[in-house]
Amino acid sequence: CSKYHGQLTKEAAMGQGFDRHLFALRYLAAARGVTLPELYQDPAYQRINHNILSTSTLSSPAVSLGGFAPVVPDGF
């Protein structure tokens, strides 16, 4: 279990998480004003993408020490 979790963590850190392609397609559609496919309107998809507890650190040249912040309005 720990070994597999470590593998998934490494893949996610490299942008290879299972949901990244769906995120990219949703982002591109929104940027281009394209109507989103039904999948993105499905309550299950919306629920799985509403992360109340963000545990990922922010890494950016603008933030020298990293940090955590909510990713949804009702998040922590």
Backbone atoms as SQL, in Angstrom:
CREATE TABLE atoms (id INTEGER PRIMARY KEY, chain TEXT, resi INTEGER, resn TEXT, atom TEXT, x REAL, y REAL, z REAL);
INSERT INTO atoms VALUES
  (1, 'A', 1, 'CYS', 'N', 0.826, -1.173, 0.000),
  (2, 'A', 1, 'CYS', 'CA', 0.000, 0.000, 0.000),
  (3, 'A', 1, 'CYS', 'C', 0.881, 1.252, 0.000),
  (4, 'A', 2, 'SER', 'N', 1.859, 1.292, 0.863),
  (5, 'A', 2, 'SER', 'CA', 2.745, 2.459, 0.936),
  (6, 'A', 2, 'SER', 'C', 3.535, 2.643, -0.346),
  (7, 'A', 3, 'LYS', 'N', 3.980, 1.535, -0.923),
  (8, 'A', 3, 'LYS', 'CA', 4.744, 1.600, -2.168),
  (9, 'A', 3, 'LYS', 'C', 3.865, 2.166, -3.295),
  (10, 'A', 4, 'TYR', 'N', 2.638, 1.681, -3.408),
  (11, 'A', 4, 'TYR', 'CA', 1.725, 2.149, -4.442),
  (12, 'A', 4, 'TYR', 'C', 1.363, 3.617, -4.218),
  (13, 'A', 5, 'HIS', 'N', 1.128, 4.007, -2.972),
  (14, 'A', 5, 'HIS', 'CA', 0.825, 5.401, -2.653),
  (15, 'A', 5, 'HIS', 'C', 1.989, 6.290, -3.072),
  (16, 'A', 6, 'GLY', 'N', 3.210, 5.855, -2.790),
  (17, 'A', 6, 'GLY', 'CA', 4.397, 6.616, -3.192),
  (18, 'A', 6, 'GLY', 'C', 4.464, 6.794, -4.700),
  (19, 'A', 7, 'GLN', 'N', 4.123, 5.746, -5.435),
  (20, 'A', 7, 'GLN', 'CA', 4.107, 5.811, -6.902),
  (21, 'A', 7, 'GLN', 'C', 3.082, 6.837, -7.380),
  (22, 'A', 8, 'LEU', 'N', 1.871, 6.791, -6.809),
  (23, 'A', 8, 'LEU', 'CA', 0.830, 7.743, -7.201),
  (24, 'A', 8, 'LEU', 'C', 1.232, 9.177, -6.859),
  (25, 'A', 9, 'THR', 'N', 1.886, 9.366, -5.733),
  (26, 'A', 9, 'THR', 'CA', 2.339, 10.689, -5.329),
  (27, 'A', 9, 'THR', 'C', 3.359, 11.233, -6.319),
  (28, 'A', 10, 'LYS', 'N', 4.307, 10.395, -6.720),
  (29, 'A', 10, 'LYS', 'CA', 5.313, 10.825, -7.704),
  (30, 'A', 10, 'LYS', 'C', 4.666, 11.170, -9.034),
  (31, 'A', 11, 'GLU', 'N', 3.716, 10.346, -9.485),
  (32, 'A', 11, 'GLU', 'CA', 3.036, 10.613, -10.744),
  (33, 'A', 11, 'GLU', 'C', 2.256, 11.929, -10.679),
  (34, 'A', 12, 'ALA', 'N', 1.569, 12.159, -9.584),
  (35, 'A', 12, 'ALA', 'CA', 0.798, 13.390, -9.430),
  (36, 'A', 12, 'ALA', 'C', 1.722, 14.605, -9.415),
  (37, 'A', 13, 'ALA', 'N', 2.868, 14.493, -8.753),
  (38, 'A', 13, 'ALA', 'CA', 3.820, 15.598, -8.695),
  (39, 'A', 13, 'ALA', 'C', 4.372, 15.946, -10.079),
  (40, 'A', 14, 'MET', 'N', 4.377, 14.968, -10.974),
  (41, 'A', 14, 'MET', 'CA', 4.867, 15.191, -12.334),
  (42, 'A', 14, 'MET', 'C', 3.722, 15.531, -13.291),
  (43, 'A', 15, 'GLY', 'N', 2.530, 15.827, -12.734),
  (44, 'A', 15, 'GLY', 'CA', 1.392, 16.181, -13.566),
  (45, 'A', 15, 'GLY', 'C', 0.763, 15.001, -14.265),
  (46, 'A', 16, 'GLN', 'N', 0.981, 13.799, -13.739),
  (47, 'A', 16, 'GLN', 'CA', 0.453, 12.599, -14.363),
  (48, 'A', 16, 'GLN', 'C', -0.649, 11.946, -13.529),
  (49, 'A', 17, 'GLY', 'N', -1.327, 12.735, -12.718),
  (50, 'A', 17, 'GLY', 'CA', -2.425, 12.217, -11.926),
  (51, 'A', 17, 'GLY', 'C', -3.579, 11.790, -12.830),
  (52, 'A', 18, 'PHE', 'N', -4.398, 10.884, -12.361),
  (53, 'A', 18, 'PHE', 'CA', -5.476, 10.336, -13.187),
  (54, 'A', 18, 'PHE', 'C', -6.450, 11.402, -13.686),
  (55, 'A', 19, 'ASP', 'N', -6.543, 12.507, -12.992),
  (56, 'A', 19, 'ASP', 'CA', -7.530, 13.525, -13.352),
  (57, 'A', 19, 'ASP', 'C', -6.960, 14.682, -14.155),
  (58, 'A', 20, 'ARG', 'N', -5.669, 14.708, -14.389),
  (59, 'A', 20, 'ARG', 'CA', -5.040, 15.873, -15.012),
  (60, 'A', 20, 'ARG', 'C', -5.516, 16.127, -16.431),
  (61, 'A', 21, 'HIS', 'N', -5.731, 15.075, -17.211),
  (62, 'A', 21, 'HIS', 'CA', -6.194, 15.293, -18.587),
  (63, 'A', 21, 'HIS', 'C', -7.611, 15.864, -18.599),
  (64, 'A', 22, 'LEU', 'N', -8.458, 15.432, -17.655),
  (65, 'A', 22, 'LEU', 'CA', -9.813, 15.969, -17.572),
  (66, 'A', 22, 'LEU', 'C', -9.786, 17.438, -17.148),
  (67, 'A', 23, 'PHE', 'N', -8.894, 17.765, -16.222),
  (68, 'A', 23, 'PHE', 'CA', -8.735, 19.148, -15.790),
  (69, 'A', 23, 'PHE', 'C', -8.287, 20.019, -16.966),
  (70, 'A', 24, 'ALA', 'N', -7.305, 19.542, -17.715),
  (71, 'A', 24, 'ALA', 'CA', -6.776, 20.315, -18.845),
  (72, 'A', 24, 'ALA', 'C', -7.856, 20.556, -19.895),
  (73, 'A', 25, 'LEU', 'N', -8.650, 19.532, -20.204),
  (74, 'A', 25, 'LEU', 'CA', -9.715, 19.696, -21.191),
  (75, 'A', 25, 'LEU', 'C', -10.776, 20.683, -20.704),
  (76, 'A', 26, 'ARG', 'N', -11.101, 20.630, -19.421),
  (77, 'A', 26, 'ARG', 'CA', -12.080, 21.573, -18.860),
  (78, 'A', 26, 'ARG', 'C', -11.532, 22.997, -18.901),
  (79, 'A', 27, 'TYR', 'N', -10.270, 23.154, -18.552),
  (80, 'A', 27, 'TYR', 'CA', -9.631, 24.472, -18.565),
  (81, 'A', 27, 'TYR', 'C', -9.591, 25.054, -19.975),
  (82, 'A', 28, 'LEU', 'N', -9.193, 24.235, -20.950),
  (83, 'A', 28, 'LEU', 'CA', -9.122, 24.706, -22.334),
  (84, 'A', 28, 'LEU', 'C', -10.501, 25.075, -22.876),
  (85, 'A', 29, 'ALA', 'N', -11.500, 24.275, -22.550),
  (86, 'A', 29, 'ALA', 'CA', -12.865, 24.572, -22.996),
  (87, 'A', 29, 'ALA', 'C', -13.332, 25.909, -22.430),
  (88, 'A', 30, 'ALA', 'N', -13.078, 26.132, -21.156),
  (89, 'A', 30, 'ALA', 'CA', -13.483, 27.390, -20.525),
  (90, 'A', 30, 'ALA', 'C', -12.731, 28.566, -21.131),
  (91, 'A', 31, 'ALA', 'N', -11.440, 28.398, -21.382),
  (92, 'A', 31, 'ALA', 'CA', -10.624, 29.470, -21.953),
  (93, 'A', 31, 'ALA', 'C', -11.065, 29.831, -23.368),
  (94, 'A', 32, 'ARG', 'N', -11.587, 28.843, -24.082),
  (95, 'A', 32, 'ARG', 'CA', -12.000, 29.072, -25.478),
  (96, 'A', 32, 'ARG', 'C', -13.498, 29.298, -25.626),
  (97, 'A', 33, 'GLY', 'N', -14.216, 29.296, -24.505),
  (98, 'A', 33, 'GLY', 'CA', -15.650, 29.530, -24.546),
  (99, 'A', 33, 'GLY', 'C', -16.447, 28.381, -25.132),
  (100, 'A', 34, 'VAL', 'N', -15.901, 27.190, -25.054),
  (101, 'A', 34, 'VAL', 'CA', -16.565, 26.002, -25.582),
  (102, 'A', 34, 'VAL', 'C', -17.489, 25.427, -24.510),
  (103, 'A', 35, 'THR', 'N', -18.658, 24.973, -24.910),
  (104, 'A', 35, 'THR', 'CA', -19.590, 24.343, -23.972),
  (105, 'A', 35, 'THR', 'C', -18.969, 23.056, -23.442),
  (106, 'A', 36, 'LEU', 'N', -19.023, 22.896, -22.132),
  (107, 'A', 36, 'LEU', 'CA', -18.447, 21.702, -21.517),
  (108, 'A', 36, 'LEU', 'C', -19.312, 20.473, -21.792),
  (109, 'A', 37, 'PRO', 'N', -18.672, 19.325, -22.024),
  (110, 'A', 37, 'PRO', 'CA', -19.433, 18.078, -22.172),
  (111, 'A', 37, 'PRO', 'C', -20.187, 17.745, -20.880),
  (112, 'A', 38, 'GLU', 'N', -21.197, 16.896, -20.999),
  (113, 'A', 38, 'GLU', 'CA', -22.042, 16.530, -19.855),
  (114, 'A', 38, 'GLU', 'C', -21.254, 15.991, -18.669),
  (115, 'A', 39, 'LEU', 'N', -20.154, 15.303, -18.925),
  (116, 'A', 39, 'LEU', 'CA', -19.342, 14.734, -17.836),
  (117, 'A', 39, 'LEU', 'C', -19.030, 15.779, -16.778),
  (118, 'A', 40, 'TYR', 'N', -18.695, 16.982, -17.214),
  (119, 'A', 40, 'TYR', 'CA', -18.296, 18.031, -16.288),
  (120, 'A', 40, 'TYR', 'C', -19.475, 18.594, -15.498),
  (121, 'A', 41, 'GLN', 'N', -20.686, 18.330, -15.940),
  (122, 'A', 41, 'GLN', 'CA', -21.876, 18.775, -15.226),
  (123, 'A', 41, 'GLN', 'C', -22.412, 17.702, -14.279),
  (124, 'A', 42, 'ASP', 'N', -21.866, 16.510, -14.366),
  (125, 'A', 42, 'ASP', 'CA', -22.330, 15.397, -13.545),
  (126, 'A', 42, 'ASP', 'C', -22.051, 15.679, -12.068),
  (127, 'A', 43, 'PRO', 'N', -23.034, 15.473, -11.201),
  (128, 'A', 43, 'PRO', 'CA', -22.826, 15.725, -9.772),
  (129, 'A', 43, 'PRO', 'C', -21.635, 14.953, -9.184),
  (130, 'A', 44, 'ALA', 'N', -21.396, 13.741, -9.661),
  (131, 'A', 44, 'ALA', 'CA', -20.264, 12.963, -9.138),
  (132, 'A', 44, 'ALA', 'C', -18.937, 13.629, -9.497),
  (133, 'A', 45, 'TYR', 'N', -18.819, 14.111, -10.727),
  (134, 'A', 45, 'TYR', 'CA', -17.582, 14.790, -11.142),
  (135, 'A', 45, 'TYR', 'C', -17.402, 16.076, -10.347),
  (136, 'A', 46, 'GLN', 'N', -18.480, 16.831, -10.188),
  (137, 'A', 46, 'GLN', 'CA', -18.398, 18.074, -9.428),
  (138, 'A', 46, 'GLN', 'C', -18.022, 17.814, -7.972),
  (139, 'A', 47, 'ARG', 'N', -18.552, 16.761, -7.418),
  (140, 'A', 47, 'ARG', 'CA', -18.272, 16.452, -6.009),
  (141, 'A', 47, 'ARG', 'C', -16.818, 16.020, -5.798),
  (142, 'A', 48, 'ILE', 'N', -16.304, 15.185, -6.706),
  (143, 'A', 48, 'ILE', 'CA', -14.936, 14.702, -6.538),
  (144, 'A', 48, 'ILE', 'C', -13.911, 15.826, -6.741),
  (145, 'A', 49, 'ASN', 'N', -14.333, 16.908, -7.398),
  (146, 'A', 49, 'ASN', 'CA', -13.434, 18.032, -7.639),
  (147, 'A', 49, 'ASN', 'C', -13.664, 19.193, -6.685),
  (148, 'A', 50, 'HIS', 'N', -14.463, 18.979, -5.667),
  (149, 'A', 50, 'HIS', 'CA', -14.689, 19.993, -4.636),
  (150, 'A', 50, 'HIS', 'C', -13.897, 19.564, -3.402),
  (151, 'A', 51, 'ASN', 'N', -12.653, 19.975, -3.354),
  (152, 'A', 51, 'ASN', 'CA', -11.744, 19.548, -2.291),
  (153, 'A', 51, 'ASN', 'C', -11.759, 20.544, -1.139),
  (154, 'A', 52, 'ILE', 'N', -12.436, 20.168, -0.071),
  (155, 'A', 52, 'ILE', 'CA', -12.566, 21.060, 1.079),
  (156, 'A', 52, 'ILE', 'C', -11.246, 21.186, 1.832),
  (157, 'A', 53, 'LEU', 'N', -10.491, 20.096, 1.904),
  (158, 'A', 53, 'LEU', 'CA', -9.214, 20.124, 2.613),
  (159, 'A', 53, 'LEU', 'C', -8.076, 20.017, 1.606),
  (160, 'A', 54, 'SER', 'N', -7.346, 21.099, 1.447),
  (161, 'A', 54, 'SER', 'CA', -6.200, 21.115, 0.541),
  (162, 'A', 54, 'SER', 'C', -4.945, 20.771, 1.332),
  (163, 'A', 55, 'THR', 'N', -4.262, 19.730, 0.911),
  (164, 'A', 55, 'THR', 'CA', -3.043, 19.312, 1.611),
  (165, 'A', 55, 'THR', 'C', -1.820, 19.434, 0.718),
  (166, 'A', 56, 'SER', 'N', -1.974, 20.087, -0.416),
  (167, 'A', 56, 'SER', 'CA', -0.856, 20.262, -1.338),
  (168, 'A', 56, 'SER', 'C', -0.204, 21.604, -1.079),
  (169, 'A', 57, 'THR', 'N', 1.117, 21.609, -1.041),
  (170, 'A', 57, 'THR', 'CA', 1.829, 22.857, -0.830),
  (171, 'A', 57, 'THR', 'C', 1.940, 23.635, -2.130),
  (172, 'A', 58, 'LEU', 'N', 1.985, 24.927, -2.016),
  (173, 'A', 58, 'LEU', 'CA', 2.133, 25.806, -3.165),
  (174, 'A', 58, 'LEU', 'C', 3.612, 26.035, -3.418),
  (175, 'A', 59, 'SER', 'N', 4.028, 25.847, -4.639),
  (176, 'A', 59, 'SER', 'CA', 5.418, 26.085, -5.000),
  (177, 'A', 59, 'SER', 'C', 5.434, 27.063, -6.156),
  (178, 'A', 60, 'SER', 'N', 6.083, 28.190, -5.951),
  (179, 'A', 60, 'SER', 'CA', 6.114, 29.221, -6.977),
  (180, 'A', 60, 'SER', 'C', 7.286, 30.160, -6.725),
  (181, 'A', 61, 'PRO', 'N', 7.869, 30.730, -7.773),
  (182, 'A', 61, 'PRO', 'CA', 8.920, 31.733, -7.565),
  (183, 'A', 61, 'PRO', 'C', 8.413, 32.937, -6.774),
  (184, 'A', 62, 'ALA', 'N', 7.098, 33.184, -6.820),
  (185, 'A', 62, 'ALA', 'CA', 6.521, 34.313, -6.090),
  (186, 'A', 62, 'ALA', 'C', 6.366, 34.025, -4.599),
  (187, 'A', 63, 'VAL', 'N', 6.458, 32.755, -4.214),
  (188, 'A', 63, 'VAL', 'CA', 6.304, 32.358, -2.816),
  (189, 'A', 63, 'VAL', 'C', 7.591, 31.655, -2.399),
  (190, 'A', 64, 'SER', 'N', 8.416, 32.307, -1.604),
  (191, 'A', 64, 'SER', 'CA', 9.741, 31.763, -1.298),
  (192, 'A', 64, 'SER', 'C', 9.725, 30.577, -0.344),
  (193, 'A', 65, 'LEU', 'N', 8.730, 30.450, 0.502),
  (194, 'A', 65, 'LEU', 'CA', 8.724, 29.373, 1.490),
  (195, 'A', 65, 'LEU', 'C', 7.633, 28.330, 1.259),
  (196, 'A', 66, 'GLY', 'N', 6.810, 28.501, 0.266),
  (197, 'A', 66, 'GLY', 'CA', 5.687, 27.580, 0.059),
  (198, 'A', 66, 'GLY', 'C', 4.547, 27.947, 0.985),
  (199, 'A', 67, 'GLY', 'N', 3.445, 27.267, 0.835),
  (200, 'A', 67, 'GLY', 'CA', 2.312, 27.552, 1.697),
  (201, 'A', 67, 'GLY', 'C', 1.099, 26.732, 1.320),
  (202, 'A', 68, 'PHE', 'N', 0.088, 26.792, 2.146),
  (203, 'A', 68, 'PHE', 'CA', -1.159, 26.085, 1.941),
  (204, 'A', 68, 'PHE', 'C', -2.287, 27.098, 1.902),
  (205, 'A', 69, 'ALA', 'N', -3.299, 26.797, 1.112),
  (206, 'A', 69, 'ALA', 'CA', -4.452, 27.688, 1.038),
  (207, 'A', 69, 'ALA', 'C', -5.654, 26.878, 0.573),
  (208, 'A', 70, 'PRO', 'N', -6.860, 27.335, 0.900),
  (209, 'A', 70, 'PRO', 'CA', -8.052, 26.637, 0.415),
  (210, 'A', 70, 'PRO', 'C', -8.159, 26.755, -1.109),
  (211, 'A', 71, 'VAL', 'N', -8.758, 25.750, -1.731),
  (212, 'A', 71, 'VAL', 'CA', -8.935, 25.751, -3.181),
  (213, 'A', 71, 'VAL', 'C', -10.396, 25.907, -3.591),
  (214, 'A', 72, 'VAL', 'N', -11.285, 25.947, -2.594),
  (215, 'A', 72, 'VAL', 'CA', -12.712, 26.203, -2.817),
  (216, 'A', 72, 'VAL', 'C', -13.167, 27.194, -1.758),
  (217, 'A', 73, 'PRO', 'N', -14.230, 27.949, -2.020),
  (218, 'A', 73, 'PRO', 'CA', -14.673, 28.969, -1.072),
  (219, 'A', 73, 'PRO', 'C', -14.944, 28.452, 0.355),
  (220, 'A', 74, 'ASP', 'N', -15.440, 27.225, 0.496),
  (221, 'A', 74, 'ASP', 'CA', -15.722, 26.696, 1.832),
  (222, 'A', 74, 'ASP', 'C', -14.623, 25.759, 2.320),
  (223, 'A', 75, 'GLY', 'N', -13.438, 25.909, 1.785),
  (224, 'A', 75, 'GLY', 'CA', -12.344, 25.002, 2.120),
  (225, 'A', 75, 'GLY', 'C', -11.407, 25.516, 3.193),
  (226, 'A', 76, 'PHE', 'N', -10.486, 24.644, 3.541),
  (227, 'A', 76, 'PHE', 'CA', -9.464, 24.954, 4.552),
  (228, 'A', 76, 'PHE', 'C', -8.087, 24.737, 3.946);
